[in-house]
Amino acid sequence: MAVDLLDVGDLVIVNERFRKILYAPEKYEGIGIVIRKTEVHHGEIYEVYFNGWRAQRIPRHWLIKMNCPIEEEWKMWGNI
């Protein structure tokens, strides 16, 4: 099963399966926003902003994309 790649500005949450291996899982509660993506030889890794914390070098399979109509409208307007 292929996983759709994320774009900058996508809303995500951390997969519960991987939250338990994080050093401080309480930092990654709630919804985060993808602020940067980097291509690597096996896919992409992401930097995500959660509740005042930046999580760096997160692989795609750790994240679940949130589908939100407000987010889609915001992306149509672009960066203001």
Secondary structure, 3 states (H helix, E strand, C coil): CCCCCCCCCCEEEECHHHHCCCCCHHHHCCCEEEEEEEEECCEEEEEEEECCEEEEEEEHHHEEECCCHHHHHHHHHCCC
